[in-house]
């Protein structure tokens, strides 16, 4: 079980022996937790909420186009596999959305939402359970679609696409109703006869414009929240991963229709940037979720503002990982570096909450270099769907057509279903698999467009004193010359003054910075305009070398919307609210995920009514005579108002009784004047 060790070992491991016991303890804890989860109340599923099975037509690949990142036209979108440049839509491409088709998608969603809004939470849970079961049962197909369309490895896709999507589905199934149930709110002395309730109603049709780095999860995640809150949603995937989005749309719609509801509550439109402004300015959208770059966010928010549409903005990050040099962390450095490497190289660094800066204190700095350098040098970029050795137990979803060689210049369209024997000897597109005996460690970049900038930033850092220990250049893969690969890179001695310490790289670059002490580490961490996530590795208290409260102080002082302690991005796997820090808006604003994410897609309605006991006693709001229009005596009315304020809010008992006296005096005086 060595492969589980980086993810299961707990932070109290200090030696080989204690690590073994830590692993055993962690496995035992997970076993107990699994048993409790399976047999606790959330797993008691009513018959009308049970998942149903359904099938989705498998995707196909056309192979009659030449690779060119810029050859999409105004009415067609072409897509290519980043790992080897294989065309995914063929020469004809996919029809790009028009203004008319965008409006049609919105109208379909709007009509379907009217019925969907009347469904119960139980009915919505059934749809999500059906989707969850399908995702688990069809991990291979989903993962390989992601690998093909975004260039990532299977492991990266499992972590970043399947695992987190299953977690969000499960969290919403278990806790979504609690988040959206009507909640009672407190009242006050003056309004003691009132009952206050907040309800969460569907908004209507919402939109999501999502990025390419996690083509499945980024596409499905806003759908989960939107439809559970009773909305319909129109998703605009990135044109760079629109090929898999067509499959994922069918996948989600299949779950909805199989449960007996209109699949039109989920729509997707593939539009080129020229129509992005038209899409985000539609007044029919009641909320927009945007995941992407800061440059595009300016345009999205300006466009949405024309219709006063609120936007949740999730932008990039320059996430720091602060590594203290306390005795316990030094003893546990192997485990820490294992997590750091995953945090940096997950999805080839194309991860908005990926670790972009490792800020280490003096006693761990050189040890980190010595530990990670051999590993980074050994990391192998590649095409997982063609390099990986496939066993008889694996099902290559990309080979669910005849496994025959197809000339990339022909018009032949591969269809049908491959035999198992074909699946283990062919890569995607019907091309023969290479005979490698390993899986690649690093996948492809989505595009070559950033390579010149990356190389310039690295060269500039080196000229300013940084040391490049490996990598630093785009990688010309000997088997995939049309693939977009960047060499796994280790750059050390980076300082906060260097440009590379401020630019989001979105690349497989392990960037190491040195800090003098915890305060200096926080200062370095806060030196950028980004503030999405952060990690803090360290311990304090007796025997560590740091006073108790040091870690808590770092967590408090670092500018970040989310922080993991002795871990990387753990908050995401716990369905915490996701978003950047408001102190610096470079990483966006608003939240998705958790209760806050669901409520952001709801109309939050406040209802104030007479409490049942007040209705029974006939108590309700009555305007006192001195305050009725037309006001007869301004002085008496004013004294009455003063009395009301003091009765309700005076800071002493005496003051409140004084206010009550003013009220009584004003009312009695008013009555006497009325009699006269």
C-alpha positions in Angstrom: 0.0 0.0 0.0 3.0 2.3 -0.5 1.1 4.3 -3.1 -1.4 5.3 -0.5 1.2 6.6 1.9 1.4 10.2 0.8 -2.4 10.6 1.2 -3.0 8.5 4.3 -0.1 9.2 6.6 -0.9 11.7 9.4 1.2 14.5 10.4 2.5 12.9 13.6 4.8 10.5 11.7 8.4 11.0 12.8 10.4 7.9 11.8 10.0 4.8 9.7 8.4 2.9 12.6 6.0 5.7 13.5 5.2 6.2 9.9 4.1 2.6 9.7 1.9 3.0 12.7 0.6 6.2 11.4 -0.4 4.5 8.2 -2.1 1.6 10.1 -3.9 4.1 12.3 -5.1 6.2 9.3 -6.3 3.1 7.5 -8.2 2.0 10.6 -9.7 5.4 11.0 -10.8 5.5 7.3 -12.3 2.0 7.8 -14.4 3.1 10.8 -15.4 6.3 9.0 -16.5 4.4 5.9 -18.6 2.0 8.0 -20.2 4.9 9.9 -20.9 6.8 6.6 -22.4 3.7 4.9 -24.7 2.8 7.8 -25.5 6.3 9.1 -28.8 8.1 8.3 -27.6 9.8 5.1 -27.3 6.4 3.4 -30.9 5.5 4.3 -32.3 6.2 0.9 -36.0 6.3 0.2 -37.2 4.3 -2.8 -38.2 7.5 -4.6 -34.7 8.8 -4.3 -32.8 5.8 -5.5 -30.5 6.3 -8.5 -31.4 4.9 -11.9 -29.1 3.6 -14.6 -28.9 5.2 -18.0 -26.7 5.1 -21.0 -25.0 7.9 -22.9 -23.9 7.6 -26.5 -20.2 7.3 -26.7 -18.2 10.0 -28.4 -16.5 9.7 -31.7 -13.4 11.3 -33.2 -12.9 12.5 -36.7 -9.5 12.6 -38.1 -9.4 14.7 -41.3 -8.0 18.0 -40.2 -4.6 19.6 -39.8 -3.4 21.0 -36.5 -3.6 24.7 -36.1 -4.5 26.4 -32.9 -5.9 29.4 -34.8 -7.9 27.9 -37.6 -11.4 28.0 -36.0 -13.7 30.2 -38.1 -16.6 32.4 -37.2 -19.0 29.6 -37.5 -17.0 26.5 -36.7 -14.8 25.5 -33.8 -11.9 23.1 -34.3 -10.4 21.2 -31.4 -7.2 19.2 -31.0 -5.7 16.9 -28.4 -3.0 18.9 -26.7 -0.8 15.8 -26.1 -0.3 14.9 -29.8 -2.2 17.4 -31.9 -4.8 14.9 -33.1 -8.0 16.6 -34.4 -11.1 15.9 -32.4 -13.9 17.3 -34.5 -12.3 16.7 -37.9 -12.0 19.4 -40.7 -15.7 20.3 -40.3 -15.4 21.3 -36.7 -18.2 21.9 -34.3 -20.9 24.6 -35.0 -20.1 27.7 -33.1 -23.0 29.3 -31.3 -24.7 32.3 -32.9 -26.8 35.0 -31.2 -29.9 33.1 -32.3 -28.7 29.8 -30.9 -27.7 31.4 -27.6 -31.2 32.9 -27.3 -32.8 29.6 -28.2 -30.8 27.8 -25.5 -31.8 30.4 -22.9 -35.5 30.1 -24.0 -35.4 26.3 -23.7 -33.9 26.5 -20.3 -36.4 29.2 -19.1 -39.4 27.1 -20.2 -38.0 23.9 -18.6 -37.1 25.7 -15.4 -40.7 26.7 -14.7 -41.5 23.0 -14.1 -38.2 22.2 -12.4 -38.7 24.9 -9.9 -41.7 23.1 -8.4 -39.7 19.9 -7.7 -39.0 18.8 -4.2 -35.5 18.4 -2.7 -36.1 14.7 -2.7 -36.7 14.7 -6.5 -33.6 16.8 -7.1 -31.6 14.4 -4.9 -32.7 11.5 -7.1 -31.3 13.2 -10.2 -27.9 13.9 -8.4 -27.7 10.3 -7.1 -28.4 9.1 -10.6 -25.6 11.3 -11.9 -23.2 10.2 -9.1 -23.8 6.6 -9.9 -23.2 7.2 -13.5 -19.9 9.1 -12.9 -18.6 6.3 -10.6 -19.7 3.5 -13.1 -18.1 5.4 -16.0 -14.9 6.8 -14.6 -12.9 5.4 -17.5 -14.9 7.1 -20.2 -15.0 10.4 -18.4 -11.3 10.4 -17.4 -10.1 9.5 -20.9 -12.3 12.2 -22.5 -10.6 14.7 -20.1 -7.2 13.3 -20.9 -7.8 13.5 -24.6 -9.3 17.0 -24.6 -7.0 18.6 -22.0 -3.8 16.5 -22.2 -3.7 15.5 -18.5 -2.8 12.1 -17.1 -5.3 9.6 -15.7 -4.2 10.2 -12.1 -4.5 14.0 -12.5 -8.0 13.5 -14.0 -9.0 11.1 -11.2 -8.1 13.7 -8.6 -9.2 16.8 -10.4 -12.2 15.6 -12.3 -13.8 12.5 -10.7 -12.9 12.7 -7.0 -13.9 16.3 -6.5 -17.1 15.9 -8.6 -18.2 12.9 -6.6 -17.5 14.9 -3.4 -19.6 17.8 -4.6 -22.5 15.5 -5.6 -22.4 13.7 -2.3 -22.2 16.8 -0.3 -25.1 18.4 -2.1 -27.2 15.2 -1.7 -26.5 15.0 2.0 -26.4 18.7 3.0 -27.9 20.7 0.2 -31.5 20.7 1.6 -30.2 21.8 5.0 -28.4 24.8 3.4 -31.6 25.8 1.5 -34.2 25.0 4.1 -36.1 28.0 5.5 -34.4 29.4 8.5 -35.8 31.3 11.5 -34.1 34.6 12.4 -34.2 36.4 15.8 -36.5 39.3 16.5 -36.2 42.1 19.1 -38.2 43.7 21.9 -40.2 46.2 19.7 -41.0 43.4 17.2 -41.4 40.6 19.7 -44.8 39.6 18.2 -43.2 38.9 14.8 -41.9 35.6 13.3 -38.9 36.1 10.9 -38.0 33.6 8.2 -35.5 33.5 5.4 -36.3 31.3 2.4 -34.2 30.4 -0.5 -36.0 30.4 -3.8 -34.9 29.5 -7.4 -33.5 32.4 -9.3 -34.6 31.2 -12.7 -31.9 30.7 -15.4 -28.3 31.2 -14.4 -25.1 31.0 -16.5 -21.6 29.6 -16.2 -18.6 30.5 -18.3 -15.9 28.0 -17.3 -12.2 27.4 -18.0 -10.5 24.5 -19.8 -8.2 23.2 -17.1 -10.7 20.8 -15.6 -13.1 20.2 -18.5 -15.4 17.8 -16.6 -15.4 19.2 -13.1 -15.6 22.9 -14.1 -18.5 22.0 -16.4 -20.5 19.9 -14.0 -19.8 21.7 -10.7 -22.0 24.8 -11.4 -24.7 22.5 -12.8 -24.9 20.6 -9.6 -25.5 23.7 -7.5 -27.8 25.4 -10.0 -30.2 22.6 -10.5 -30.3 21.6 -6.9 -31.3 25.2 -6.1 -34.2 24.8 -8.6 -32.6 26.7 -11.4 -31.9 26.0 -15.0 -28.4 26.7 -16.3 -26.7 27.5 -19.6 -23.0 26.6 -19.6 -20.4 28.1 -21.9 -17.4 25.8 -21.8 -14.0 27.0 -23.1 -13.7 26.5 -26.8 -10.4 24.8 -26.1 -12.2 21.8 -24.4 -15.5 22.0 -26.2 -15.1 18.5 -27.7 -15.5 16.8 -24.3 -18.2 19.3 -23.3 -20.5 17.9 -25.9 -20.2 14.5 -24.3 -20.6 15.9 -20.8 -23.7 17.7 -21.7 -25.3 14.5 -22.9 -24.1 12.8 -19.7 -25.8 15.3 -17.4 -29.0 15.6 -19.5 -29.2 11.8 -19.5 -29.5 11.7 -15.7 -32.2 14.4 -15.7 -34.3 12.8 -18.5 -34.0 9.3 -17.0 -35.6 10.6 -13.8 -38.5 12.0 -15.8 -37.7 15.7 -16.1 -36.9 17.9 -19.0 -33.2 17.8 -19.9 -33.5 21.3 -21.2 -32.8 22.7 -17.7 -29.1 22.2 -18.7 -27.9 23.8 -21.9 -24.4 24.3 -23.3 -23.3 26.7 -25.9 -19.9 26.6 -27.6 -19.2 30.1 -28.7 -16.0 31.8 -29.8 -14.7 34.9 -27.9 -16.4 37.2 -30.4 -19.8 36.3 -29.0 -18.7 36.2 -25.3 -20.0 39.7 -24.7 -23.4 38.8 -26.2 -23.6 35.7 -24.0 -22.8 37.4 -20.7 -25.0 40.4 -21.3 -28.2 38.5 -21.6 -30.7 40.0 -19.2 -32.4 36.6 -18.8 -29.5 35.4 -16.7 -30.1 36.0 -13.0 -26.5 35.1 -12.0 -23.3 34.3 -13.8 -20.4 32.1 -12.5 -17.2 32.9 -14.3 -14.0 30.8 -14.0 -11.1 32.1 -16.0 -8.4 34.8 -16.3 -8.4 38.3 -14.9 -8.2 39.8 -18.3 -11.4 38.1 -19.5 -13.1 38.8 -16.1 -12.9 42.5 -16.8 -14.9 42.0 -20.0 -17.4 39.6 -18.4 -18.2 41.9 -15.5 -18.5 44.9 -17.7 -20.8 43.0 -20.0 -22.9 41.6 -17.2 -23.2 45.1 -15.7 -25.3 46.2 -18.7 -28.0 43.9 -17.4 -27.1 44.4 -13.7 -26.4 40.6 -13.5 -24.4 39.6 -10.4 -21.2 37.6 -11.1 -19.3 35.2 -9.0 -15.7 35.6 -10.2 -13.1 32.8 -9.7 -9.8 33.9 -11.2 -6.3 32.6 -10.9 -3.9 32.3 -8.0 -0.2 32.5 -7.1 -0.8 30.2 -4.2 2.0 30.0 -1.6 3.0 27.0 0.5 4.8 28.1 3.6 7.1 25.5 5.1 8.4 26.1 8.6 11.6 24.6 9.9 10.4 23.3 13.2 11.8 20.0 14.4 8.7 18.0 13.6 8.4 19.3 10.0 12.1 18.6 9.4 11.6 15.0 10.6 8.5 14.7 8.4 10.0 16.4 5.3 9.6 13.4 3.0 5.8 13.5 3.5 5.7 17.3 3.1 7.7 17.2 -0.2 5.4 14.5 -1.5 2.4 16.7 -1.0 4.3 19.7 -2.4 5.1 17.9 -5.6 1.5 16.9 -6.1 0.4 20.4 -5.4 2.9 21.8 -8.0 2.6 19.2 -10.8 -1.0 18.2 -10.6 -2.5 18.7 -14.1 1.0 19.9 -15.2 0.6 23.0 -13.0 -2.6 24.1 -14.7 -4.5 24.4 -11.5 -6.0 27.6 -10.1 -5.3 26.4 -6.6 -2.0 24.7 -7.5 1.1 25.6 -5.5 2.9 28.3 -7.4 5.4 29.4 -4.7 7.1 27.3 -2.0 8.3 29.6 0.7 10.7 27.7 3.0 12.5 28.7 6.2 16.3 28.3 6.3 16.5 24.8 7.9 14.1 23.3 5.4 15.2 25.2 2.3 18.3 23.3 1.2 16.7 20.0 2.4 13.8 20.6 0.1 16.1 21.2 -2.9 18.0 18.0 -2.1 14.8 16.0 -1.8 12.8 17.3 -4.8 15.6 17.7 -7.4 16.1 14.0 -8.2 12.3 13.5 -8.4 11.7 16.4 -10.7 14.5 15.3 -13.0 12.8 11.9 -13.4 9.4 13.2 -14.2 8.4 12.2 -17.7 6.0 14.2 -19.9 3.9 12.2 -22.2 0.5 11.2 -23.7 -1.2 8.9 -21.2 -3.6 7.5 -23.7 -0.8 6.3 -26.0 2.1 5.8 -23.6 0.4 3.9 -20.8 0.6 0.2 -20.7 -3.1 -1.0 -20.7 -4.2 -4.2 -19.0 -7.1 -6.4 -19.9 -9.0 -4.8 -17.0 -8.9 -1.3 -18.5 -11.4 0.0 -20.9 -10.2 2.7 -23.2 -13.2 4.9 -23.8 -11.4 6.6 -26.6 -11.2 3.3 -28.4 -15.0 2.7 -28.5 -14.8 2.5 -32.2 -13.1 0.2 -34.6 -9.4 0.0 -33.7 -8.1 0.4 -37.2 -5.3 2.7 -38.4 -6.9 5.7 -40.1 -4.9 8.1 -42.2 -5.1 11.6 -40.7 -5.8 12.9 -44.2 -8.7 10.6 -45.0 -12.4 11.2 -44.5 -13.0 7.9 -42.8 -15.0 8.3 -39.6 -14.3 5.6 -37.0 -17.4 4.1 -35.5 -18.6 1.1 -33.6 -17.2 -0.7 -30.6 -13.7 -2.1 -30.3 -13.0 -5.5 -28.9 -11.0 -5.9 -25.7 -8.0 -7.2 -27.6 -8.0 -4.1 -29.7 -8.3 -1.8 -26.7 -5.1 -3.0 -25.2 -3.0 -2.7 -28.4 -4.3 0.6 -29.7 -4.1 4.2 -28.5 -6.7 6.8 -29.2 -7.6 7.6 -32.8 -6.8 4.0 -33.7 -3.1 4.7 -33.8 -0.8 2.0 -32.3 0.2 2.5 -28.7 3.8 3.0 -28.0 5.5 0.1 -26.2 6.5 2.0 -23.0 6.2 0.2 -19.7 5.3 3.3 -17.7 2.7 6.0 -17.4 3.8 9.6 -18.0 4.1 11.7 -14.9 3.2 15.0 -16.5 0.6 15.7 -19.2 0.5 18.4 -21.8 -0.2 22.1 -21.6 -3.4 23.2 -23.2 -1.6 25.3 -25.7 1.9 26.5 -26.8 0.9 30.1 -26.6 2.4 30.6 -23.1 5.7 29.0 -23.8 7.6 32.1 -24.9 6.4 34.0 -21.8 7.3 31.2 -19.5 10.8 30.9 -20.9 11.2 34.7 -20.7 10.2 34.8 -17.1 12.5 32.0 -16.2 15.4 33.6 -18.1 14.7 36.9 -16.4 14.7 35.3 -13.0 18.0 33.6 -13.6 19.6 36.8 -14.8 18.4 38.4 -11.5 20.0 35.7 -9.4 17.7 32.7 -9.4 19.1 29.2 -10.1 17.6 27.0 -12.7 18.4 23.4 -11.6 16.3 21.6 -14.3 13.8 22.2 -17.0 12.9 25.8 -17.9 12.1 25.1 -21.6 9.3 23.8 -23.7 9.8 20.1 -24.3 10.0 18.7 -27.8 8.6 15.3 -27.3 10.3 12.7 -29.6 7.1 10.8 -30.2 4.6 13.7 -30.2 6.2 16.6 -32.0 2.7 18.3 -32.3 2.1 18.0 -28.5 2.3 20.9 -26.1 4.8 20.0 -23.4 6.8 22.0 -20.9 9.7 20.5 -19.1 9.2 19.9 -15.4 11.2 22.7 -13.8 12.9 23.5 -10.5 13.8 27.2 -10.0 15.3 28.2 -6.7 16.6 31.3 -5.0 13.6 33.2 -6.3 13.0 36.5 -4.6 9.8 38.6 -4.2 11.2 41.3 -6.4 11.4 39.0 -9.5 8.6 39.2 -12.0 8.2 35.4 -12.0 7.2 35.6 -8.3 4.1 37.7 -9.2 2.9 36.2 -12.5 0.6 33.1 -12.5 2.6 30.5 -14.4 0.0 27.7 -14.8 2.9 25.4 -15.7 4.9 22.6 -14.1 7.3 24.8 -12.3 8.5 24.2 -8.7 9.4 27.7 -7.6 11.3 27.9 -4.3 11.8 31.0 -2.2 13.6 31.5 1.1 12.2 33.3 4.1 14.1 34.3 7.3 11.3 33.6 9.7 7.5 33.1 9.8 6.8 36.9 9.6 9.0 37.2 6.5 7.3 34.1 5.0 3.9 35.8 5.4 5.2 39.0 3.9 6.5 37.2 0.8 3.2 35.2 0.6 1.3 38.5 0.6 3.5 40.3 -1.9 1.3 39.4 -5.0 -2.1 40.7 -6.1 -3.5 37.1 -5.9 -5.1 35.7 -2.9 -6.9 32.5 -3.7 -5.5 29.6 -1.6 -2.5 28.8 0.6 -0.9 26.0 2.4 1.0 26.1 5.7 3.3 23.2 6.7 4.5 23.4 10.3 4.0 22.8 14.0 4.3 24.9 17.1 4.3 24.5 20.8 6.6 22.5 23.2 9.5 20.8 21.5 9.0 22.3 18.0 11.1 25.4 18.3 8.2 27.8 17.7 5.9 29.3 20.3 2.3 28.0 20.5 0.1 30.0 18.2 2.7 30.5 15.4 0.8 28.4 12.8 -2.6 30.0 13.7 -1.0 33.4 13.3 0.3 32.6 9.9 -3.1 31.2 8.8 -4.7 34.4 10.1 -2.2 36.8 8.5 -1.8 35.2 5.0 -4.0 36.8 2.3 -6.0 33.9 1.1 -9.7 32.9 0.8 -8.8 29.3 1.8 -5.9 27.7 3.7 -4.9 24.1 4.2 -2.7 23.3 7.2 -0.1 20.5 6.7 -1.9 19.7 3.4 -2.7 20.9 0.0 -6.2 22.1 -1.2 -7.9 19.9 1.4 -10.6 22.5 1.8 -11.9 21.6 -1.7 -12.3 18.0 -0.8 -14.3 19.1 2.2 -16.8 21.1 0.2 -15.8 24.4 1.9 -16.8 27.7 0.3 -14.4 28.4 -2.5 -13.1 31.8 -3.5 -10.4 34.5 -3.1 -9.6 36.9 -0.3 -11.5 40.3 -0.4 -8.4 42.2 0.6 -6.9 41.8 -2.8 -9.3 41.1 -5.6 -6.8 39.6 -8.0 -8.3 36.1 -7.5 -11.9 37.2 -7.8 -14.8 37.6 -5.4 -17.9 35.7 -4.3 -18.1 32.0 -3.4 -19.1 28.8 -5.0 -19.1 25.5 -3.1 -20.6 24.7 0.3 -23.7 26.4 1.7 -22.5 29.8 0.5 -22.3 28.5 -3.1 -25.9 27.1 -3.1 -27.3 30.3 -1.5 -25.5 32.5 -4.0 -27.7 30.8 -6.7 -30.9 31.5 -4.8 -33.2 34.4 -4.3 -32.8 35.1 -0.6 -36.2 36.2 0.6 -36.9 37.6 4.0 -40.4 37.1 5.4 -41.7 38.9 8.5 -45.1 38.0 9.8 -47.1 37.9 13.0 -46.2 35.0 15.2 -48.9 32.4 15.7 -49.3 33.2 19.4 -49.7 36.9 18.4 -52.4 36.0 15.9 -54.2 34.0 18.5 -54.2 36.9 20.9 -55.1 39.4 18.3 -51.8 41.3 18.5 -50.5 43.1 15.4 -49.1 46.3 14.2 -51.2 49.4 14.9 -50.1 52.9 14.2 -50.5 55.0 17.4 -53.0 57.9 17.0 -50.3 60.7 17.4 -48.4 59.2 14.4 -51.4 58.9 12.1 -51.6 61.1 9.1 -52.3 63.9 9.2 -50.1 64.5 12.3 -52.0 66.7 14.7 -49.2 67.6 17.2 -45.6 67.4 16.1 -44.2 67.7 19.6 -46.3 64.8 21.0 -45.4 62.7 17.9 -41.7 63.4 18.4 -41.8 62.5 22.1 -43.6 59.3 21.2 -40.9 58.4 18.7 -38.2 59.1 21.2 -39.9 56.8 23.7 -40.1 54.0 21.1 -36.3 54.3 20.4 -35.3 54.4 24.0 -37.6 51.5 25.0 -36.2 49.3 22.3 -32.5 50.3 22.4 -31.5 52.2 25.5 -28.3 50.7 27.0 -29.7 50.5 30.6 -32.8 49.2 32.2 -33.5 52.7 33.6 -33.2 54.1 30.1 -35.7 51.6 28.7 -38.2 52.3 31.5 -37.7 56.0 30.8 -38.6 55.4 27.2 -41.7 53.4 28.2 -42.8 56.4 30.3 -42.5 58.7 27.3 -44.6 56.4 25.2 -47.4 56.3 27.9 -47.2 60.1 28.5 -47.4 60.8 24.8 -50.4 58.5 24.2 -52.3 59.9 27.3 -51.5 63.5 26.3 -52.7 62.8 22.8 -56.0 61.4 24.1 -56.6 64.4 26.3 -56.1 66.8 23.4 -58.4 64.7 21.2 -61.2 65.0 23.8 -60.8 68.8 23.9 
